[in-house]
């Protein structure tokens, strides 16, 4: 994924009524990592992206800003 858009992650999470902590638990990653990804400070690895998409029931391509 070349054009990951951090705001889309936050928007999907909020639309599901999830906190960063809840998303992190569902995805099996740390809350700190979720926060860094949402702030654009860290790009998700392919594995983390797959876990986040699965936890939010969206496709990985839905995070693409193009």
Number of C-alpha atoms within 10 A of each C-alpha: 13 8 10 20 19 22 15 15 22 20 13 17 18 13 10 12 11 15 13 19 15 14 22 20 13 15 20 13 15 13 17 12 17 23 17 14 20 20 15 14 11 13 16 20 10 11 9 16 21 16 20 25 19 14 17 19 11 13 13 17 14 14 22 15 13 9
